[in-house]
């Protein structure tokens, strides 16, 4: 992307993170964890080409009222929103869309970096195999989100401060399991929930397809994190587990604040303090923010991270009930949703071919 599409110059927003990795070689090439190897096989089989699978010819009308339903604009219902005219409201929707997809993009670059770090640092070969497929997945996700922003939206936002802080913590820590925990479980888990809201609620077909296809990959990534950490955390001492619980709590508060969109209100000069205050007090936003934890809570329970600190934090956030969600059923639906969009696309292509063949025959 060129500088001109960013709301802030790149020179002001890029940053370097020291990581201090320890690269681990292993000479044990025997087959090991069957479930990890099965996930690796699935990762290889499910690779896809973004240039072919996504219909980039779809036009995205930034002036359409359907770009974002009014009720999904964070400041909807506020005095700020009520004072805006039709044209200004549409401009806010454009910036909300750009900001949302920009954060998806930045998170995917973070996942790309973390997946490559996992290949280096994880001690067993089975995990190195799967993490290598994830590197390719994450590169593709960066490709599709950057292309959507560049070709369809036309401008992008810098990374949100809360997401940047969490990426800093995740990348800097030299313990391999913290990379899994921060990225595979927490950041990817929240991203999956955010992608799901866009996939299920948007009226823009290209955004719906893009999010569905990315979710199909991400569901495997979260499963990878669960498999890798579930057994490892059984071996840790209570002090080691408490340390990781503390990391989870701090990360979840950062993630909870990630969707306030301060950068939008600052860029549009829309009384940022008033906008954030409304969003924090909005019942609709509270519900949306709690839904973002539908993947994280049951995953942390599954890997043994539902200790007293995490339990208290989730109770305060009013998301503790999500620990009973059936993760396997949710991931199966992610697969089905992507396959359904594929089937619809193929049917439309076939219909176009048949119409063309009929017209040729009539001629």
C-alpha positions in Angstrom: 0.0 0.0 0.0 1.1 3.5 -0.6 1.2 6.2 2.0 -1.7 8.1 0.5 -4.3 5.6 1.7 -3.4 5.8 5.3 -5.1 8.2 7.8 -1.7 8.7 9.4 1.8 8.5 7.6 3.5 5.2 7.9 6.6 6.8 9.4 4.5 7.7 12.4 2.9 4.3 13.0 5.4 1.5 12.3 7.3 0.1 15.2 9.9 -2.6 15.9 9.5 -5.2 18.6 12.5 -7.0 20.1 11.6 -10.7 20.6 14.7 -12.5 21.9 13.7 -15.9 20.5 15.4 -19.1 21.2 15.3 -21.3 18.1 14.7 -25.0 18.9 15.9 -27.8 16.6 14.7 -31.3 17.2 15.9 -34.5 15.6 12.9 -36.5 16.5 11.1 -37.1 13.2 8.9 -40.0 14.3 5.2 -39.5 14.0 3.8 -38.2 17.3 0.5 -36.5 18.2 -2.1 -37.9 15.8 -4.5 -35.0 16.3 -1.8 -32.5 15.5 -0.8 -34.4 12.4 -4.5 -34.7 11.4 -4.8 -30.9 11.7 -1.6 -30.6 9.6 -3.1 -32.7 6.9 -6.3 -30.6 7.0 -4.2 -27.4 6.8 -2.5 -28.7 3.7 -5.8 -29.8 2.1 -7.6 -26.6 2.8 -5.1 -24.1 1.2 -6.8 -21.7 -1.2 -5.9 -19.0 -3.7 -7.4 -15.6 -2.8 -7.2 -14.6 -6.5 -9.4 -17.5 -7.5 -11.8 -18.2 -4.6 -12.8 -14.6 -4.0 -14.8 -12.6 -6.7 -12.8 -9.4 -6.7 -15.0 -8.0 -9.5 -17.8 -7.3 -6.9 -18.3 -3.6 -6.6 -18.3 -2.1 -3.1 -20.6 1.0 -3.0 -19.2 3.2 -0.2 -22.2 5.5 -0.6 -24.7 2.7 0.0 -26.7 3.0 3.2 -26.3 -0.8 3.4 -22.5 -0.6 3.8 -23.0 -0.7 7.6 -26.5 -0.9 9.2 -27.1 2.1 11.4 -27.3 0.1 14.5 -23.8 -1.3 14.0 -22.2 2.1 14.1 -20.7 2.4 17.6 -22.0 5.9 18.2 -25.5 5.1 16.9 -28.2 6.5 19.3 -25.8 9.2 20.7 -26.3 13.0 20.5 -23.3 13.0 18.2 -25.0 10.7 15.8 -28.3 12.5 16.0 -26.6 15.8 15.1 -25.2 14.3 11.9 -26.8 14.7 8.5 -27.2 11.9 6.0 -23.9 12.6 4.2 -21.9 12.8 7.4 -23.5 9.6 8.7 -22.4 7.8 5.5 -18.9 9.2 5.9 -18.8 7.8 9.5 -19.9 4.4 8.1 -17.1 4.4 5.6 -14.5 5.2 8.3 -16.0 2.5 10.6 -15.6 0.0 7.8 -12.1 1.0 7.0 -11.1 1.0 10.7 -12.6 -2.4 11.3 -10.9 -4.0 8.3 -7.6 -2.2 9.1 -7.6 -3.8 12.6 -8.3 -7.2 11.0 -5.4 -6.6 8.7 -3.0 -5.6 11.4 -4.0 -8.5 13.6 -3.3 -10.9 10.7 0.2 -9.5 10.2 0.7 -10.1 13.9 -0.5 -13.6 13.4 1.9 -14.1 10.5 4.8 -13.0 12.6 3.7 -15.2 15.6 3.2 -18.2 13.4 6.7 -17.9 12.0 8.0 -17.5 15.5 6.2 -20.7 16.6 8.0 -22.6 13.8 11.3 -21.5 15.3 10.5 -21.9 19.0 8.1 -24.8 19.5 10.0 -27.9 20.7 8.2 -30.7 18.7 8.2 -31.4 15.0 4.4 -32.0 14.7 3.7 -28.4 15.9 6.4 -27.1 13.5 4.6 -28.9 10.6 1.2 -27.3 11.4 2.6 -23.9 12.2 4.3 -23.8 8.8 0.8 -24.2 7.1 -0.4 -21.4 9.3 2.3 -19.1 8.1 0.9 -19.5 4.6 -2.7 -19.0 5.9 -1.7 -15.8 7.6 0.1 -14.4 4.6 -3.0 -15.0 2.6 -5.2 -13.2 5.2 -2.9 -10.2 5.1 -3.2 -10.3 1.3 -7.0 -10.4 1.2 -7.6 -7.7 3.9 -5.0 -5.4 2.4 -6.4 -5.8 -1.1 -10.0 -5.2 0.2 -8.8 -1.9 1.9 -6.7 -0.9 -1.1 -9.1 -1.7 -3.9 -12.5 -1.4 -2.4 -12.3 1.0 0.6 -9.5 3.3 -0.6 -8.0 4.2 2.8 -6.7 2.5 6.0 -6.2 3.2 9.7 -3.1 2.5 11.8 -3.2 -0.2 14.4 -5.3 0.3 17.5 -3.3 1.0 20.6 -4.8 -1.9 22.6 -4.0 -4.4 19.9 -0.5 -3.0 19.5 0.1 -3.3 23.3 -1.0 -7.0 23.2 1.1 -7.8 20.2 4.1 -6.2 21.9 3.6 -8.4 25.0 3.0 -11.6 22.9 5.9 -11.2 20.5 8.5 -10.0 23.1 7.9 -12.9 25.5 10.5 -15.7 24.8 8.4 -18.5 26.1 6.9 -20.5 23.2 3.6 -21.2 24.9 3.0 -17.5 25.5 3.1 -17.0 21.7 0.4 -19.7 21.4 -1.6 -18.3 24.3 -1.5 -14.6 23.2 -2.0 -15.2 19.5 -3.7 -18.6 18.9 -6.1 -18.4 21.8 -6.7 -14.8 22.7 -6.1 -12.6 19.6 -7.3 -15.1 17.1 -10.2 -16.1 19.4 -11.4 -12.5 19.6 -10.8 -12.0 15.8 -13.0 -15.1 15.1 -15.9 -13.6 17.0 -15.4 -10.2 15.2 -15.2 -11.9 11.8 -18.3 -13.8 12.7 -20.3 -10.7 13.4 -19.2 -9.3 10.0 -19.9 -12.5 8.2 -23.4 -13.0 9.6 -24.6 -9.3 9.7 -23.1 -7.5 6.7 -25.1 -6.9 3.5 -21.9 -6.4 1.5 -21.3 -9.8 -0.3 -17.5 -9.4 -0.8 -16.9 -8.7 2.9 -19.1 -11.6 3.9 -17.2 -14.0 1.7 -13.8 -12.7 2.7 -14.6 -13.1 6.4 -16.1 -16.5 6.0 -13.1 -17.9 4.2 -10.6 -16.4 6.7 -12.7 -17.8 9.5 -12.5 -21.3 8.0 -8.7 -21.1 8.4 -8.7 -19.4 11.8 -10.9 -22.1 13.4 -8.1 -24.5 12.6 -5.5 -22.2 14.2 -7.4 -21.9 17.5 -7.8 -25.7 17.5 -4.0 -25.9 17.1 -3.5 -23.7 20.1 -5.9 -25.8 22.2 -4.2 -29.1 21.2 -0.7 -27.7 21.9 -1.4 -26.1 25.2 -3.9 -28.5 26.8 -1.3 -31.2 27.7 1.6 -28.7 28.3 -0.3 -26.8 30.9 -1.0 -30.0 32.9 2.7 -30.1 33.5 3.2 -26.6 34.9 3.5 -25.6 38.5 0.8 -23.5 40.2 3.2 -20.5 40.1 3.7 -20.9 36.4 0.0 -21.3 35.8 -0.7 -18.2 37.9 1.8 -16.2 35.8 0.0 -17.2 32.6 -3.4 -16.4 34.2 -2.2 -12.9 34.9 -1.2 -12.6 31.2 -4.7 -13.8 30.2 -6.4 -11.3 32.4 -4.4 -8.3 31.2 -4.8 -9.4 27.6 -8.5 -9.8 27.9 -9.0 -6.3 29.3 -6.9 -5.0 26.3 -9.0 -7.0 23.9 -12.2 -5.7 25.5 -11.1 -2.1 24.9 -9.9 -2.8 21.3 -13.3 -2.0 19.6 -13.8 1.5 21.0 -12.5 3.0 17.7 -10.8 6.1 19.3 -8.8 6.5 16.1 -12.0 7.1 14.1 -13.5 9.8 16.3 -10.1 11.5 16.6 -9.6 11.5 12.8 -13.1 12.8 12.1 -12.9 15.3 15.0 -16.1 13.9 16.4 -15.6 14.8 20.1 -13.6 11.6 20.9 -14.2 11.7 24.7 -18.0 12.0 24.2 -18.0 9.2 21.6 -16.0 6.8 23.8 -18.2 7.6 26.8 -21.3 6.8 24.8 -19.9 3.6 23.5 -18.8 2.4 27.0 -22.3 3.1 28.3 -24.2 1.7 25.3 -26.2 -1.5 26.0 -25.9 -2.6 22.4 -22.1 -2.2 22.5 -21.9 -4.0 25.9 -23.7 -6.9 24.2 -21.4 -6.8 21.2 -18.3 -6.6 23.4 -19.4 -9.6 25.5 -20.1 -11.6 22.3 -16.4 -11.1 21.3 -15.5 -13.5 24.1 -17.6 -16.4 22.9 -14.5 -18.2 21.6 -12.0 -17.2 24.2 -13.8 -18.2 27.3 -14.5 -21.9 26.4 -11.0 -22.2 24.9 -9.3 -21.1 28.1 -11.5 -23.5 30.1 -10.5 -26.3 27.7 -6.7 -25.7 28.2 -7.0 -25.4 31.9 -6.7 -21.6 32.3 -9.9 -21.0 34.1 -8.2 -20.3 37.5 -9.4 -17.8 40.1 -7.9 -14.7 38.5 -9.4 -15.5 35.1 -12.7 -16.5 36.6 -13.0 -13.2 38.5 -12.1 -11.2 35.4 -14.7 -13.0 33.3 -17.3 -12.6 36.0 -16.7 -8.9 36.1 -17.0 -8.7 32.3 -20.2 -10.8 32.5 -18.9 -13.4 30.0 -18.4 -16.4 32.3 -21.4 -18.1 30.9 -19.7 -18.6 27.6 -17.5 -21.4 29.1 -20.3 -23.9 28.3 -20.2 -23.1 24.5 -19.6 -26.2 22.3 -16.4 -25.2 20.4 -16.6 -28.2 18.1 -20.1 -27.2 17.0 -19.1 -23.6 16.5 -16.1 -24.5 14.3 -18.2 -26.9 12.3 -20.6 -24.0 11.5 -17.6 -21.9 10.4 -16.7 -24.7 7.9 -20.3 -24.9 6.7 -20.7 -21.2 6.3 -17.7 -21.0 4.0 -18.7 -24.0 2.0 -22.2 -22.5 1.6 -20.7 -19.3 0.1 -18.6 -21.4 -2.2 -21.6 -23.4 -3.4 -23.5 -20.2 -4.0 -20.6 -18.8 -6.0 -20.2 -21.9 -8.1 -24.0 -22.0 -8.8 -23.9 -18.4 -10.0 -21.0 -19.2 -12.3 -22.8 -22.2 -13.7 -26.0 -20.2 -14.2 -24.0 -17.6 -16.1 -22.4 -20.2 -18.3 -25.8 -21.8 -19.0 -27.4 -18.5 -19.9 -24.5 -17.7 -22.3 -24.7 -21.2 -23.9 -28.4 -20.7 -24.4 -27.9 -17.3 -26.0 -25.3 -18.8 -28.4 -27.7 -21.6 -29.4 -30.5 -19.1 -30.1 -28.2 -17.1 -32.3 
